[in-house]
Amino acid sequence: GGGGSDGETIRLYTAAWPVVGAGPFLGDWGGDVPLYDDGKINPTLLLETTLHLREGGASLERSYVAGGACIDHPHVDPRFEGDGRVRYIFMSWCNAEGESGSPPGGY
């Protein structure tokens, strides 16, 4: 996109936790070292964030994609970074249930 012209849309795909508590970076883990057992951390999901830019401001939409699967480290082909023609997102896959885990090993 350009300089935020009226009607421009920006779409981002990122790894995200469904809920993040207040506190330090990665504070949702509840300590200095994450506990991966018994679902102690939130699953990492693929989040689509869409920004609609217009003259009077912007609006924001968020939705989870990939069926709510637990994933991590989403990437696109570097030749298509920032290009609306991108067609595929590559990521580590943990499980389809969206339960916490440690990609790429899963459970």
VENFEN-V447019 format. One record per residue. N is the residue number from 1. SS is DSSP state (H for helix, E for strand, C for the rest). PSI is psi in degrees with one decimal (* if undefined). OMEGA is omega in degrees with one decimal (999 if undefined). Layout:
# VENFEN-V447019
n:N ss:SS psi:PSI omega:OMEGA
n:N ss:SS psi:PSI omega:OMEGA
This chain:
# VENFEN-V447019
n:1 ss:C psi:174.5 omega:-178.2
n:2 ss:C psi:-133.3 omega:-174.4
n:3 ss:C psi:33.7 omega:178.4
n:4 ss:C psi:34.4 omega:-178.9
n:5 ss:C psi:160.1 omega:-179.0
n:6 ss:C psi:126.7 omega:176.6
n:7 ss:C psi:1.7 omega:-179.6
n:8 ss:E psi:143.4 omega:178.6
n:9 ss:E psi:133.9 omega:176.1
n:10 ss:E psi:129.1 omega:-179.2
n:11 ss:E psi:129.3 omega:179.9
n:12 ss:E psi:142.3 omega:173.3
n:13 ss:E psi:122.2 omega:-176.0
n:14 ss:E psi:160.2 omega:169.7
n:15 ss:E psi:138.9 omega:-177.6
n:16 ss:E psi:154.2 omega:172.4
n:17 ss:E psi:147.2 omega:179.2
n:18 ss:C psi:-35.0 omega:-179.0
n:19 ss:C psi:136.2 omega:176.8
n:20 ss:C psi:122.0 omega:179.0
n:21 ss:C psi:162.1 omega:176.7
n:22 ss:C psi:145.4 omega:178.2
n:23 ss:C psi:-167.7 omega:-177.7
n:24 ss:C psi:168.4 omega:177.3
n:25 ss:C psi:133.0 omega:-175.6
n:26 ss:C psi:20.6 omega:-179.2
n:27 ss:H psi:-18.7 omega:179.5
n:28 ss:H psi:-18.1 omega:178.3
n:29 ss:H psi:-18.1 omega:175.2
n:30 ss:C psi:17.1 omega:178.1
n:31 ss:C psi:-176.7 omega:-178.3
n:32 ss:C psi:-33.3 omega:-177.6
n:33 ss:C psi:125.2 omega:-178.6
n:34 ss:C psi:144.3 omega:174.3
n:35 ss:C psi:111.3 omega:-175.8
n:36 ss:C psi:-7.3 omega:-176.4
n:37 ss:H psi:151.7 omega:173.2
n:38 ss:H psi:30.1 omega:176.0
n:39 ss:H psi:36.0 omega:-176.5
n:40 ss:C psi:-16.0 omega:176.5
n:41 ss:C psi:156.1 omega:176.3
n:42 ss:C psi:149.5 omega:174.1
n:43 ss:C psi:153.4 omega:175.1
n:44 ss:E psi:121.4 omega:-175.7
n:45 ss:E psi:161.1 omega:176.4
n:46 ss:E psi:119.4 omega:-176.7
n:47 ss:E psi:130.8 omega:172.3
n:48 ss:E psi:121.5 omega:177.2
n:49 ss:E psi:125.9 omega:-179.2
n:50 ss:E psi:125.6 omega:176.0
n:51 ss:E psi:125.7 omega:175.3
n:52 ss:E psi:111.5 omega:-177.7
n:53 ss:E psi:138.9 omega:176.0
n:54 ss:E psi:168.7 omega:-174.3
n:55 ss:C psi:-40.5 omega:-175.8
n:56 ss:C psi:-1.0 omega:-178.3
n:57 ss:E psi:-154.4 omega:-177.0
n:58 ss:E psi:155.2 omega:172.4
n:59 ss:E psi:156.2 omega:-173.7
n:60 ss:E psi:134.7 omega:174.5
n:61 ss:E psi:142.2 omega:176.5
n:62 ss:E psi:139.9 omega:174.6
n:63 ss:E psi:148.8 omega:176.8
n:64 ss:E psi:139.1 omega:-179.9
n:65 ss:E psi:-176.9 omega:-176.8
n:66 ss:H psi:31.1 omega:175.1
n:67 ss:H psi:19.2 omega:-178.5
n:68 ss:H psi:19.0 omega:-179.8
n:69 ss:C psi:150.7 omega:174.8
n:70 ss:E psi:119.0 omega:-175.8
n:71 ss:E psi:177.8 omega:169.3
n:72 ss:E psi:160.1 omega:175.1
n:73 ss:E psi:54.7 omega:177.9
n:74 ss:E psi:139.8 omega:179.0
n:75 ss:E psi:158.2 omega:169.9
n:76 ss:C psi:165.3 omega:173.7
n:77 ss:C psi:124.0 omega:-176.4
n:78 ss:H psi:-23.9 omega:178.1
n:79 ss:H psi:-15.4 omega:-178.2
n:80 ss:H psi:10.7 omega:176.7
n:81 ss:C psi:126.2 omega:177.5
n:82 ss:C psi:12.1 omega:-177.4
n:83 ss:C psi:127.3 omega:-178.9
n:84 ss:C psi:-10.7 omega:179.6
n:85 ss:C psi:-1.5 omega:-179.7
n:86 ss:C psi:138.4 omega:-176.5
n:87 ss:C psi:-23.4 omega:-173.0
n:88 ss:C psi:145.4 omega:173.5
n:89 ss:C psi:128.9 omega:179.4
n:90 ss:E psi:140.9 omega:-177.2
n:91 ss:E psi:163.1 omega:169.8
n:92 ss:E psi:137.8 omega:-177.6
n:93 ss:E psi:129.2 omega:179.6
n:94 ss:E psi:-58.3 omega:178.9
n:95 ss:E psi:156.1 omega:-177.0
n:96 ss:C psi:-12.7 omega:-176.1
n:97 ss:C psi:-11.9 omega:-178.5
n:98 ss:C psi:24.9 omega:177.8
n:99 ss:C psi:153.9 omega:-179.5
n:100 ss:C psi:148.6 omega:-179.1
n:101 ss:C psi:-168.7 omega:-177.7
n:102 ss:C psi:88.0 omega:178.5
n:103 ss:C psi:149.8 omega:2.9
n:104 ss:C psi:2.9 omega:-176.5
n:105 ss:C psi:-37.5 omega:-179.0
n:106 ss:C psi:-146.7 omega:177.6
n:107 ss:C psi:* omega:999
